[in-house]
Amino acid sequence: MPRRRTADGQGAADAKRPPAGVSARSGSAPADPDLAHRVEPLYTASEMRAAEERYPGYPESVPELMERAGAAVAREAMRAFPQARRFACVCGGGSNGGDGRVAARVLRDAGLEAEETHDPEGYDVVVDALFGTGFRGEPRPDAAALVEAMNAAAAPVVSVDLPSGVDASTGEVAGAVVDAELTVTFHAPKVGLVVAPGRFHAGTVVVADIGLEGVPTEHRRATVDLLDLVPRRGARDTKYSAGSVLVVGGQPGTTGAACLTALAALRADAGYVTLAVPAESLSVVESLALEPVKLGWRDADALETVCAAADRAGSLALGPGLGRGEERHALVAGLLERVELPAVVDADALFGLEPAARSAPTVLTPHAGELARLLDTDSPWVSAHRLEAVRAAAERFGAVVLLKGPDTLVASPGGGVIACDLGPPSLATAGTGDVLSGVVASFLAKGLEPALAAAAAAVAHARAAQLAPFEAGLVASDLLDSLPAALER
């Protein structure tokens, strides 16, 4: 994932924990006036333009902002590549190009060689100042040739604000795109630096303060501080009030998926978990999962059996290893219709799912392939348009949708997106999605509202992977051991 720091090298300070024993129930998140400080703004092109227009004296003050931006680029380039002596600055005709020209001048003032050129071969560092936040679509052939020349040069690339070819507002890449080793972005991160595929081209991201004030943003980036909003067990809690989760899945051959979900819910601090599986799977799950209470059902009585078990639950996790036959499809539809609990719908329960009104909160947790089926499209389109795809699904299903991936995206109907880009590559292994579903279910059972439960779960999931003792060879069950420490921070 892109590494990020502020221009002074400092990260955000940890927020203080809420007082011990403070908790929330009945489907609402804890009241927290500091919620805005637990997420970071992600700017679109129009929002950045609004921030610039609020700067005193705008537009006459634009040169002042350009001076600060260009100086920041030069400073960070020299810091990142202290041995470099020759810099090629590939500048476009807009304000981004102006930032690049300022950077070239500052580099020359520092005693270095910096030239504005369209032939970046033979330099120590290439400064990409071709396109800025206003870019959309596919570069024209002449610009695409410059992008390819920068990528072909045997030198690291420093991008100004964002890599040329990336849509700042969506992260989409429609054609040629710069592969930067360092991106110096101004004021705050842009959506396109966090959301794939744009994020894959940014390298290390440094945020430079150029004196702008913040403006409201539609999209936000999750931080570890969201975990402070997860209710913890208080002195008066019982195992049920601490969070009771009902997991439904686990047909023979895929019992591990349901067990991972159930155990993850417990490790995410739920007090009680019931694991409801087909009767023929009971003996297997009894040996795989010690703490959850087990319940067996047969297709003929599954709906009534599971509905009865839901009476003492606070949330429903539906789908891990459930199977996709007609009987299981009918079970999913029946449970979502009859069980008035917050539900996380994952894996097999997403197969053939159709929009249906529910009075209780619902969180869908697809990967790109599953989301493609839900939207009647293909997986490559979803991967190329992740922001658009997750928002379309939230609107179509009237539910919170968590799109899994290196940039996990959480969308609510009619709202913006919360992006979590904290997860390491080690999470790309079978079963980690089942673990994530269990964490979401636990947080729903504790009373967090669905979008917050999903975003906080994504953070906890990523933190658990970060805290695992190794990356190579990580398997999903390794996350169970590190989840408690992830919540403790």
C-alpha positions as CSV (number, residue, x, y, z in Angstrom):
1,M,0.0,0.0,0.0
2,P,1.2,3.6,-0.5
3,R,3.2,4.8,2.5
4,R,2.1,8.1,3.8
5,R,3.6,10.8,6.0
6,T,3.2,14.5,6.5
7,A,5.9,16.8,5.1
8,D,7.4,17.2,8.6
9,G,7.7,13.4,8.9
10,Q,5.1,13.1,11.7
11,G,2.0,11.0,11.9
12,A,-1.3,11.8,13.6
13,A,-1.2,11.5,17.4
14,D,-3.3,8.8,19.0
15,A,-6.6,10.1,20.4
16,K,-7.4,9.4,24.0
17,R,-9.6,6.4,24.8
18,P,-13.1,7.0,26.1
19,P,-13.7,6.4,29.8
20,A,-13.8,2.8,30.8
21,G,-17.3,1.3,30.8
22,V,-18.8,3.6,28.2
23,S,-20.7,1.6,25.7
24,A,-23.5,1.8,23.3
25,R,-26.4,-0.6,22.5
26,S,-29.6,-0.6,20.4
27,G,-28.0,0.0,17.1
28,S,-26.4,3.4,17.6
29,A,-22.8,4.4,17.8
30,P,-21.4,6.1,20.9
31,A,-22.0,9.8,20.9
32,D,-18.5,11.3,20.0
33,P,-18.0,14.9,19.1
34,D,-14.5,14.0,18.0
35,L,-15.6,11.6,15.3
36,A,-14.3,14.0,12.6
37,H,-10.8,13.5,14.1
38,R,-11.0,9.8,13.7
39,V,-11.2,9.9,9.9
40,E,-9.1,11.9,7.5
41,P,-10.6,13.9,4.6
42,L,-10.0,12.7,1.1
43,Y,-10.3,15.4,-1.5
44,T,-11.8,15.3,-5.0
45,A,-10.7,17.8,-7.6
46,S,-13.7,20.1,-7.0
47,E,-13.1,20.0,-3.3
48,M,-9.5,21.0,-3.7
49,R,-10.6,23.8,-6.0
50,A,-13.0,25.0,-3.3
51,A,-10.2,25.0,-0.7
52,E,-8.0,27.1,-3.1
53,E,-10.7,29.5,-3.8
54,R,-11.1,30.2,-0.1
55,Y,-7.5,31.3,0.2
56,P,-7.2,35.0,0.9
57,G,-6.8,37.0,-2.3
58,Y,-7.6,34.2,-4.7
59,P,-7.1,34.2,-7.6
60,E,-4.4,36.8,-7.4
61,S,-2.7,34.8,-4.6
62,V,-2.3,31.7,-6.8
63,P,1.4,32.4,-7.4
64,E,1.9,32.4,-3.7
65,L,0.4,28.9,-3.4
66,M,2.4,27.8,-6.4
67,E,5.6,28.9,-4.7
68,R,4.8,26.9,-1.6
69,A,3.8,23.8,-3.6
70,G,6.9,23.9,-5.8
71,A,9.2,24.5,-2.9
72,A,7.7,21.5,-1.1
73,V,8.3,19.3,-4.1
74,A,11.9,20.4,-4.3
75,R,12.5,19.9,-0.6
76,E,11.0,16.4,-0.6
77,A,12.8,15.4,-3.7
78,M,16.1,16.4,-2.2
79,R,15.2,14.7,1.1
80,A,14.3,11.4,-0.6
81,F,17.2,11.4,-3.0
82,P,20.1,13.2,-1.3
83,Q,22.7,11.9,-3.8
84,A,20.8,13.2,-6.9
85,R,22.5,16.0,-8.8
86,R,20.5,16.2,-12.0
87,F,16.7,16.6,-12.1
88,A,14.5,16.4,-15.2
89,C,11.3,18.4,-14.8
90,V,8.5,17.4,-17.2
91,C,6.0,20.2,-17.0
92,G,2.5,20.6,-18.4
93,G,0.8,23.8,-19.3
94,G,-1.5,24.1,-16.2
95,S,-0.9,25.0,-12.6
96,N,0.7,21.6,-12.0
97,G,3.3,22.5,-14.6
98,G,3.8,25.8,-12.8
99,D,4.5,23.9,-9.5
100,G,7.1,21.9,-11.4
101,R,8.8,25.0,-12.8
102,V,9.0,26.5,-9.3
103,A,10.5,23.2,-8.1
104,A,13.1,23.4,-10.8
105,R,14.1,26.9,-9.8
106,V,14.3,25.9,-6.1
107,L,16.5,23.0,-7.0
108,R,18.8,25.2,-9.0
109,D,19.0,27.7,-6.1
110,A,20.2,24.8,-4.0
111,G,23.1,24.3,-6.4
112,L,21.6,21.4,-8.3
113,E,21.0,21.0,-12.0
114,A,17.3,21.1,-12.8
115,E,16.0,21.4,-16.4
116,E,12.5,21.6,-17.8
117,T,12.6,19.0,-20.5
118,H,10.5,16.5,-22.4
119,D,13.5,14.1,-22.7
120,P,14.0,12.7,-19.1
121,E,16.6,10.1,-20.1
122,G,20.0,10.5,-18.4
123,Y,18.9,12.3,-15.2
124,D,19.1,11.2,-11.6
125,V,15.5,12.1,-10.8
126,V,12.4,12.8,-12.9
127,V,9.8,15.3,-11.6
128,D,6.4,14.6,-13.1
129,A,4.5,17.9,-13.3
130,L,2.4,17.0,-16.4
131,F,-1.1,16.7,-15.1
132,G,-2.7,17.8,-11.8
133,T,-6.0,17.3,-10.0
134,G,-8.0,18.6,-12.9
135,F,-7.1,15.7,-15.2
136,R,-9.7,13.2,-16.2
137,G,-9.9,10.5,-18.9
138,E,-7.2,9.3,-21.1
139,P,-4.0,11.3,-22.0
140,R,-3.7,12.5,-25.6
141,P,-1.1,10.7,-27.6
142,D,1.6,13.3,-27.2
143,A,1.0,13.4,-23.4
144,A,0.9,9.6,-23.3
145,A,4.3,9.6,-25.0
146,L,5.7,11.8,-22.3
147,V,4.3,9.5,-19.6
148,E,5.9,6.5,-21.2
149,A,9.2,8.4,-21.5
150,M,9.2,9.2,-17.8
151,N,8.4,5.5,-16.9
152,A,11.2,4.4,-19.3
153,A,13.8,6.7,-17.8
154,A,16.3,4.9,-15.6
155,A,15.5,7.2,-12.7
156,P,13.0,7.5,-9.9
157,V,10.0,9.7,-10.5
158,V,8.6,12.3,-8.1
159,S,5.0,13.2,-9.0
160,V,3.6,16.6,-8.2
161,D,0.2,16.3,-6.4
162,L,-0.6,12.9,-8.0
163,P,0.9,10.7,-10.7
164,S,-0.1,12.0,-14.2
165,G,-2.8,9.8,-15.6
166,V,-4.6,9.2,-12.3
167,D,-8.1,10.7,-11.8
168,A,-7.8,12.6,-8.5
169,S,-11.5,12.2,-7.7
170,T,-11.9,8.5,-8.3
171,G,-8.5,6.7,-8.6
172,E,-9.4,5.6,-12.1
173,V,-6.7,5.2,-14.8
174,A,-8.0,5.3,-18.3
175,G,-4.7,5.1,-20.2
176,A,-1.0,5.9,-19.8
177,V,0.0,6.6,-16.2
178,V,3.2,7.6,-14.4
179,D,4.6,5.1,-12.0
180,A,6.0,7.3,-9.2
181,E,8.3,6.4,-6.4
182,L,7.3,9.5,-4.5
183,T,4.2,11.7,-4.7
184,V,4.2,15.1,-3.0
185,T,0.5,16.0,-2.6
186,F,-0.7,19.4,-1.3
187,H,-3.0,20.2,1.6
188,A,-4.4,16.6,2.1
189,P,-4.6,13.3,0.3
190,K,-6.7,13.0,-2.8
191,V,-9.2,10.2,-3.4
192,G,-7.1,9.0,-6.3
193,L,-4.1,8.4,-4.0
194,V,-6.0,6.0,-1.8
195,V,-8.4,4.2,-4.2
196,A,-7.2,1.6,-6.7
197,P,-5.9,1.5,-9.3
198,G,-4.5,5.0,-8.8
199,R,-3.0,4.1,-5.4
200,F,-0.8,1.5,-7.1
201,H,1.1,4.3,-9.0
202,A,1.7,6.8,-6.2
203,G,4.6,5.2,-4.3
204,T,5.3,6.9,-1.0
205,V,2.9,9.8,-0.5
206,V,4.0,12.9,1.4
207,V,1.4,15.6,2.3
208,A,2.7,19.1,2.1
209,D,1.0,22.0,4.0
210,I,0.7,25.0,1.6
211,G,-1.5,27.1,3.9
212,L,-5.0,26.1,2.8
213,E,-8.0,25.8,5.2
214,G,-10.0,22.6,5.2
215,V,-13.4,22.3,3.5
216,P,-16.0,19.5,3.9
217,T,-15.2,16.4,1.9
218,E,-17.6,13.7,0.7
219,H,-15.1,10.9,1.2
220,R,-12.9,10.0,4.1
221,R,-10.0,7.8,5.1
222,A,-10.3,5.5,8.1
223,T,-7.7,5.7,10.8
224,V,-6.9,3.5,13.8
225,D,-8.7,6.0,16.0
226,L,-12.0,4.5,14.8
227,L,-11.3,1.6,17.1
228,D,-11.8,3.9,20.1
229,L,-15.5,4.0,19.2
230,V,-16.0,0.2,19.5
231,P,-17.8,-0.4,22.7
232,R,-15.8,-2.5,25.2
233,R,-17.2,-4.8,27.8
234,G,-18.2,-2.8,30.9
235,A,-18.6,-3.9,34.5
236,R,-22.4,-4.4,34.1
237,D,-22.2,-6.4,30.8
238,T,-23.2,-10.0,30.5
239,K,-22.0,-12.3,27.7
240,Y,-25.2,-11.3,25.8
241,S,-25.0,-7.6,26.2
242,A,-21.3,-7.6,25.3
243,G,-22.4,-8.7,21.8
244,S,-24.2,-11.9,20.8
245,V,-23.6,-13.1,17.2
246,L,-25.3,-15.8,15.2
247,V,-23.2,-17.3,12.3
248,V,-25.0,-19.3,9.6
249,G,-22.9,-21.3,7.1
250,G,-20.4,-24.1,7.1
251,Q,-21.6,-26.9,4.7
252,P,-19.3,-29.9,4.5
253,G,-16.1,-29.0,2.7
254,T,-16.2,-25.4,3.8
255,T,-16.7,-25.6,7.5
256,G,-13.5,-23.7,8.1
257,A,-15.1,-20.5,6.7
258,A,-18.0,-20.5,9.2
259,C,-15.5,-21.4,12.1
260,L,-13.2,-18.5,11.1
261,T,-16.2,-16.1,11.2
262,A,-17.4,-17.3,14.6
263,L,-14.0,-17.3,16.2
264,A,-13.2,-13.9,14.7
265,A,-16.4,-12.5,16.3
266,L,-15.3,-13.7,19.7
267,R,-11.8,-12.4,19.2
268,A,-13.4,-9.0,18.2
269,D,-14.8,-9.0,21.7
270,A,-18.3,-10.4,21.2
271,G,-19.4,-12.2,24.4
272,Y,-21.4,-15.0,22.9
273,V,-21.5,-16.7,19.4
274,T,-23.8,-19.3,18.1
275,L,-22.5,-21.3,15.1
276,A,-25.5,-22.7,13.1
277,V,-24.4,-25.3,10.5
278,P,-25.9,-28.1,8.5
279,A,-26.4,-31.1,10.8
280,E,-23.8,-33.1,8.8
281,S,-21.1,-30.5,9.6
282,L,-21.7,-30.6,13.4
283,S,-19.0,-33.1,14.2
284,V,-16.4,-31.2,12.2
285,V,-17.1,-27.8,13.7
286,E,-17.2,-29.3,17.2
287,S,-13.6,-30.2,16.7
288,L,-12.5,-27.0,15.0
289,A,-14.1,-24.3,17.2
290,L,-14.2,-24.7,21.0
291,E,-15.9,-21.6,22.3
292,P,-19.0,-21.0,20.0
293,V,-22.2,-22.8,20.8
294,K,-23.1,-25.1,17.9
295,L,-26.5,-25.7,16.4
296,G,-27.3,-28.1,13.6
297,W,-30.1,-27.8,11.1
298,R,-31.4,-29.6,8.0
299,D,-32.7,-27.9,4.9
300,A,-36.3,-28.9,5.7
301,D,-36.3,-27.0,9.1
302,A,-33.4,-24.6,8.6
303,L,-35.4,-21.4,8.6
304,E,-37.4,-22.2,11.7
305,T,-34.4,-23.5,13.6
306,V,-32.2,-20.5,12.8
307,C,-35.0,-18.0,13.4
308,A,-35.4,-19.5,16.9
309,A,-31.7,-19.2,17.6
310,A,-31.8,-15.5,16.5
311,D,-34.0,-14.6,19.5
312,R,-31.0,-14.1,21.8
313,A,-28.6,-12.7,19.1
314,G,-27.6,-9.1,18.5
315,S,-26.4,-9.6,14.9
316,L,-26.4,-12.2,12.1
317,A,-23.5,-13.3,10.0
318,L,-24.9,-15.0,7.0
319,G,-23.0,-16.9,4.2
320,P,-19.5,-18.2,5.1
321,G,-19.4,-21.7,3.5
322,L,-23.2,-21.9,3.3
323,G,-23.5,-23.3,-0.2
324,R,-25.3,-22.0,-3.2
325,G,-28.1,-24.6,-3.9
326,E,-31.8,-23.6,-4.2
327,E,-32.5,-24.6,-0.5
328,R,-29.6,-22.3,0.7
329,H,-30.7,-19.5,-1.6
330,A,-34.2,-19.7,-0.1
331,L,-32.7,-19.8,3.4
332,V,-30.8,-16.6,2.8
333,A,-33.9,-14.8,1.5
334,G,-36.1,-16.1,4.4
335,L,-33.6,-15.1,7.1
336,L,-33.1,-11.6,5.7
337,E,-36.9,-11.2,5.6
338,R,-37.8,-12.6,9.0
339,V,-34.8,-11.9,11.2
340,E,-34.8,-8.3,12.4
341,L,-31.2,-8.2,13.4
342,P,-28.3,-6.2,11.9
343,A,-26.9,-8.6,9.4
344,V,-23.6,-9.0,7.6
345,V,-24.1,-10.8,4.3
346,D,-21.0,-12.5,2.8
347,A,-19.7,-15.2,0.5
348,D,-22.3,-17.7,-0.6
349,A,-25.2,-15.6,0.8
350,L,-24.3,-12.9,-1.9
351,F,-24.8,-15.4,-4.7
352,G,-28.0,-14.5,-6.5
353,L,-28.9,-11.9,-3.9
354,E,-31.6,-9.5,-5.0
355,P,-32.5,-6.1,-3.4
356,A,-35.0,-6.5,-0.6
357,A,-36.3,-4.0,2.0
358,R,-35.1,-4.7,5.5
359,S,-36.0,-2.7,8.7
360,A,-32.6,-3.7,10.3
361,P,-29.2,-2.6,9.1
362,T,-27.5,-4.7,6.5
363,V,-23.8,-4.8,5.5
364,L,-22.8,-6.6,2.3
365,T,-19.1,-7.6,2.1
366,P,-18.2,-8.6,-1.5
367,H,-14.9,-8.9,-3.2
368,A,-14.6,-7.6,-6.7
369,G,-15.9,-10.7,-8.4
370,E,-19.0,-10.9,-6.1
371,L,-19.7,-7.3,-6.5
372,A,-19.5,-7.7,-10.3
373,R,-22.3,-10.4,-10.1
374,L,-24.4,-8.2,-7.9
375,L,-24.2,-5.4,-10.5
376,D,-24.5,-7.7,-13.5
377,T,-21.1,-6.7,-14.8
378,D,-17.6,-8.2,-14.8
379,S,-14.8,-8.1,-12.3
380,P,-12.3,-6.1,-14.4
381,W,-14.8,-3.3,-14.6
382,V,-15.3,-3.3,-10.9
383,S,-11.5,-3.2,-10.3
384,A,-11.1,-0.3,-12.7
385,H,-14.1,1.7,-11.2
386,R,-14.0,0.7,-7.5
387,L,-15.5,3.9,-6.2
388,E,-18.3,4.0,-8.7
389,A,-19.0,0.3,-8.2
390,V,-19.3,0.3,-4.5
391,R,-21.6,3.4,-4.5
392,A,-23.8,1.8,-7.2
393,A,-24.2,-1.3,-5.1
394,A,-25.1,0.6,-1.9
395,E,-27.8,2.5,-3.9
396,R,-29.1,-0.7,-5.6
397,F,-29.4,-2.8,-2.4
398,G,-30.2,0.0,0.1
399,A,-27.4,-1.3,2.3
400,V,-23.9,-0.5,3.5
401,V,-21.5,-2.2,1.1
402,L,-17.9,-3.0,2.1
403,L,-15.9,-3.7,-1.1
404,K,-12.9,-5.8,0.0
405,G,-9.4,-5.2,-1.5
406,P,-6.1,-3.4,-0.8
407,D,-8.3,-0.2,-0.4
408,T,-11.3,-1.5,1.4
409,L,-14.2,0.8,0.6
410,V,-17.3,1.3,2.7
411,A,-20.3,3.0,1.0
412,S,-23.7,3.9,2.4
413,P,-26.8,4.8,0.4
414,G,-26.8,8.4,-0.4
415,G,-23.5,9.0,1.3
416,G,-19.8,9.2,0.7
417,V,-17.2,6.5,1.0
418,I,-14.9,5.6,3.9
419,A,-11.7,4.1,2.6
420,C,-9.3,1.9,4.6
421,D,-5.9,1.5,3.0
422,L,-4.1,0.1,6.1
423,G,-4.2,-3.6,5.1
424,P,-0.9,-5.2,4.1
425,P,-0.5,-7.6,1.1
426,S,-0.4,-10.6,3.4
427,L,-4.2,-10.4,3.6
428,A,-4.5,-11.7,0.1
429,T,-5.1,-15.3,1.2
430,A,-8.2,-17.5,1.5
431,G,-10.3,-17.1,4.6
432,T,-9.4,-13.5,5.6
433,G,-12.7,-12.3,4.3
434,D,-14.5,-14.8,6.6
435,V,-12.5,-13.2,9.5
436,L,-13.5,-9.8,8.5
437,S,-17.2,-10.8,8.4
438,G,-16.9,-12.0,12.0
439,V,-15.4,-8.7,13.1
440,V,-18.2,-6.7,11.4
441,A,-20.8,-9.0,13.0
442,S,-19.3,-8.4,16.5
443,F,-19.3,-4.6,16.0
444,L,-22.9,-4.7,14.8
445,A,-23.9,-6.7,17.9
446,K,-22.2,-4.2,20.1
447,G,-24.5,-1.5,18.6
448,L,-22.3,0.4,16.1
449,E,-24.2,1.8,13.2
450,P,-23.5,-0.2,10.1
451,A,-21.1,2.0,8.1
452,L,-19.0,2.7,11.2
453,A,-19.1,-1.0,12.2
454,A,-17.8,-1.9,8.7
455,A,-15.1,0.8,8.6
456,A,-13.9,0.0,12.1
457,A,-13.8,-3.7,11.3
458,A,-11.7,-3.0,8.2
459,V,-9.2,-1.1,10.4
460,A,-9.2,-3.9,13.1
461,H,-8.7,-6.5,10.3
462,A,-5.8,-4.6,8.8
463,R,-4.2,-4.0,12.2
464,A,-4.4,-7.7,13.0
465,A,-2.5,-8.5,9.9
466,Q,0.1,-5.8,10.7
467,L,0.6,-7.3,14.2
468,A,0.9,-10.9,13.0
469,P,4.5,-12.1,13.6
470,F,5.1,-12.6,9.8
471,E,3.8,-11.6,6.4
472,A,5.0,-14.4,4.2
473,G,2.9,-17.5,4.7
474,L,0.2,-15.7,6.8
475,V,-3.0,-17.7,6.9
476,A,-6.4,-16.5,7.9
477,S,-6.4,-18.1,11.3
478,D,-3.2,-16.2,12.2
479,L,-5.4,-13.1,12.4
480,L,-7.4,-14.6,15.3
481,D,-4.4,-14.5,17.6
482,S,-3.6,-10.8,16.8
483,L,-7.2,-9.4,16.7
484,P,-7.3,-8.7,20.5
485,A,-4.1,-6.8,20.4
486,A,-5.4,-4.9,17.3
487,L,-8.3,-3.7,19.4
488,E,-6.1,-2.7,22.3
489,R,-3.8,-0.7,20.1
